[in-house]
Amino acid sequence: MQDYANLFLATRHCNGVKLDSWPTPKEEAAGLRFLNCCKEQDYDAVIFEDPASHLLVGTTTAARYHIEILDLNHPTFVTERRDRTELARILNETPVRLPGQHVIDQVSDLIDYVKASILEMIPPIKSPPSSRRKAPSTGPSANLPSSHD
């Protein structure tokens, strides 16, 4: 019988970089592991988005390992998070003054398109709590545990 306990929806990129990577017993003993989104809260609990850089920040050893191994700060994802934030800002903060009904209909269609596009993007992720915030880094081992975890 097959065990499907470790099958999760993933992007092609994340699945490709993970492949068959698993922490060694020594790494597991140090707290390195993949987060299980079916059993624990990950985003907005131990993984947050830095609002300035749009990089993900892990607040636990496991979260930093998860971010690093799955390459969740790949430029493609960072760009999408930045674009999502900018589109939402424009949509929510830009006043619209229109001269006539025809223009209003066109703008309404554009707004509907932008809203639909945002729904297809990475959902918003909360900023890290200021008391536990760690500066994000883009280096290859930036999200691995530090000595003060």
C-alpha positions in Angstrom: 0.0 0.0 0.0 1.2 3.5 -0.8 1.8 6.1 1.9 0.7 9.5 0.7 1.4 11.3 4.0 4.2 13.3 2.5 2.5 14.4 -0.8 1.8 18.1 -0.9 0.8 20.5 -3.6 4.0 22.2 -4.8 5.1 24.3 -7.7 7.3 22.7 -10.3 10.2 24.8 -9.1 9.9 23.8 -5.4 9.3 20.1 -6.3 12.4 20.2 -8.6 14.7 21.7 -6.1 13.6 19.5 -3.2 13.7 16.2 -5.2 14.4 13.6 -2.6 16.1 15.9 -0.2 15.4 15.1 3.5 17.3 16.1 6.6 19.7 13.6 8.0 19.1 12.2 11.5 21.8 14.7 12.8 20.0 17.6 11.1 16.6 16.4 12.4 18.1 16.4 15.9 19.1 20.0 15.3 15.5 20.9 14.4 15.9 20.9 10.6 12.8 19.6 8.9 10.1 20.4 6.4 7.0 22.0 7.8 3.8 19.9 7.3 1.0 22.3 6.2 -1.6 19.6 6.9 -0.6 19.4 10.6 0.7 22.8 11.5 0.3 26.4 10.6 3.2 27.7 8.5 2.5 31.0 6.8 1.7 33.8 9.2 2.8 31.6 12.1 6.5 30.8 11.5 7.0 32.0 7.9 6.5 35.7 7.2 7.0 38.1 4.3 9.4 41.1 4.8 7.2 44.0 3.5 10.2 45.9 2.1 12.1 43.1 0.3 9.2 40.6 -0.1 11.6 37.8 1.0 10.2 35.1 3.3 11.6 35.1 6.8 11.5 32.0 9.0 11.2 32.5 12.8 12.1 28.9 13.7 14.9 26.6 12.6 12.4 24.4 10.7 10.9 27.3 8.9 14.3 28.6 7.8 15.2 25.1 6.6 11.9 24.9 4.7 12.4 28.3 3.0 16.0 27.4 2.1 15.6 23.9 0.7 12.4 24.7 -1.2 14.0 27.9 -2.5 11.0 30.0 -1.5 13.0 33.2 -2.0 13.7 32.4 -5.6 13.5 35.6 -7.7 10.4 34.4 -9.4 8.5 34.1 -6.1 9.9 37.4 -4.7 8.8 39.2 -7.9 5.3 37.7 -7.7 4.9 38.7 -4.1 6.2 42.3 -4.9 3.8 42.5 -7.9 0.9 41.2 -5.8 1.5 43.8 -3.2 1.9 46.6 -5.7 -1.3 45.7 -7.6 -3.3 45.5 -4.4 -1.9 48.9 -3.3 -2.8 50.5 -6.6 -6.2 48.9 -6.5 -6.9 50.0 -2.9 -5.3 53.4 -2.8 -5.6 55.0 -6.2 -8.5 57.4 -6.6 -10.3 57.2 -9.9 -11.9 60.2 -11.5 -13.6 59.4 -14.8 -15.2 61.7 -17.4 -17.9 59.4 -18.8 -19.7 56.1 -18.7 -17.7 54.5 -21.6 -14.5 55.1 -19.7 -16.1 53.9 -16.5 -17.0 50.6 -18.1 -13.4 50.1 -19.5 -11.9 50.9 -16.1 -14.4 48.5 -14.4 -13.3 45.7 -16.7 -9.6 46.5 -16.0 -10.3 46.5 -12.2 -12.0 43.1 -12.5 -9.0 41.8 -14.5 -6.5 43.1 -11.9 -8.6 41.5 -9.0 -8.7 38.2 -10.8 -5.0 38.4 -11.4 -4.3 39.0 -7.8 -6.4 36.0 -6.8 -4.1 33.8 -9.0 -0.9 35.1 -7.4 0.8 34.1 -4.1 -1.6 35.1 -1.3 -0.6 37.8 1.1 1.7 36.7 3.9 1.9 38.7 7.1 5.0 40.6 8.1 7.2 39.1 10.8 6.4 40.0 14.4 8.8 42.9 15.3 9.9 41.2 18.5 11.2 38.1 16.5 12.0 39.7 13.2 15.3 38.6 11.6 16.7 40.4 8.6 16.2 38.3 5.5 19.1 37.3 3.4 19.5 36.0 -0.1 22.6 33.9 0.4 22.6 30.1 -0.1 22.5 29.4 3.7 20.6 32.5 4.8 17.7 30.6 6.2 19.6 27.8 7.9 19.8 27.8 11.7 21.9 30.2 13.6 23.6 29.5 16.9 21.0 31.6 18.8 17.9 29.6 17.9 
